[in-house]
């Protein structure tokens, strides 16, 4: 049976914890696999590099909203034409994904596959936009793979992995598989709460913060000895710092340009900022660090264990 690749659609394709719960990725059967001689066609915006002498590789897409959504090639590991070793390549995860088609929770999305034979195994992995794997790989029906995603509002990365056994008849423990993986972006509409997951290095000792001046980089550090990294489910455009002792206060608004899903602390000394208040008298101050997303949502960071909630000011 010969089938053609569907018409290309516009668009290119590459934390309290967890940030969002994956309620289910279910194995269901529907109508969406195309098995026939591989045409050698490539998805939009990306070609497989160094594919020679690998045979034409399978192509995957999603059937969604009456159209075909191309994936971004993620990785392949395939035996060369002459029966020799394998040729493998892996892209930087999610580097080709710019489009996030909307889908409703629980909507079934068939996976289209063009290949010379039906894959022996198909798996799916779902990640938050910041790159956190939400669940272990889940197996789909290889003849009619369908995504059945019940996800909270937000943007997600989905990796679909197809495997073709290259030594048919081998015992289970001796089976070897050729593999191709594609990545897709999906979004679920709705109000998305800004969430953060922060982790710091673990240097001990005296970690209290004393600021000789309000320009000291430690003002945004988790403590005086450690660095911290925070992941968010929405891009962060600004970080607000407030020092207050009930009588005196100081506020500084740092700009994150471009907005980012990851922010490292302390913020770079050259970070652009706007200051209000100060100088402050010597003494201890309550510190509040707040991350602000590009849609003006906020999450406080100094309520997390990674950041000390107080600092001592020793100079103007």
ZIWO-V882785 format. One record per backbone hydrogen bond with DSSP energy under -1.0 kcal/mol. CO is the residue of the C=O (numbers start at 1). NH is the residue of the N-H. Records with the same first field share a line. If there is no record, write none. Layout:
BEGIN
CO->NH ; NH
END
This chain:
BEGIN
24->150
43->46
51->54
53->81
59->114
60->71
61->112
62->69
64->67
67->64
69->62
72->183
74->91
75->181
76->89
77->179
78->87
80->83
85->80
87->78
89->76
92->95
94->97
101->187
104->107
109->147
110->63
112->61
113->34
114->59
115->36
121->163
122->140
123->161
124->138
125->159
126->134
127->157
128->131
132->128
138->124
145->111
147->109
148->26
149->106
150->23
154->188
156->186
157->127
158->184
159->125
160->182
161->123
162->180
163->120 ; 121
164->178
167->170
171->174
172->175
176->166
178->164
179->77
180->162
181->74 ; 75
182->160
183->72
184->158
186->156
187->103
188->154
195->233
196->16
197->231
199->229
207->224
209->312
211->314
213->216
216->219
217->220
218->221
222->308
227->201
228->265
229->199
230->263
231->197
235->294
236->260
237->256
238->292
239->254
240->290
241->252
242->288
243->250
244->286
248->245
250->243
251->276
252->241
253->274
254->239
260->236
261->232
263->230
265->228
268->271
272->255
274->253
276->251
283->313
285->311
286->244
288->242
289->301 ; 302
290->240
291->299
292->237 ; 238
293->296
297->293
299->291
301->304
304->307
309->287
311->285
312->211
313->283
END
